[in-house]
Amino acid sequence: MGVNEDPVTGSAHCCLAPYWGQKLGRDTLLGYQASKRGGLVRVQLNGERVLLGGQAVTVMKGELL
């Protein structure tokens, strides 16, 4: 879909989950992002929201004042 993102950030999964959820008749799916450092993303449809799950690594931490 042309979504520019890091190896596995989830923005593309948020777009694809409602489509595939409706097509497959499911509200919980498991996706794999086939990028160089790919990974698994669990998605659950929750009304108009998509809940994401999986392993994460903190690469930056900050504070807004």
C-alpha positions, 0 to 999 in steps of 0.5 A: 500500500506504499506505507513507508515504515521501519522493519515492523512498526504496525501502521500497515497492519492497522490498514490491512487488519480491517480488510482481512478481518472482514474478508476472513470473518475474524477479529483476531489475526496474526501478520508477518512483515516480510522486511529485512528484519521482519517480525510477527504482529498480532492484531485484534479488531476492537470496534473502530480500533486495531489493537497491536501486540508483539515484541518491541524494542525501545530505541529512543526515549524522550519527554515533551515539555 
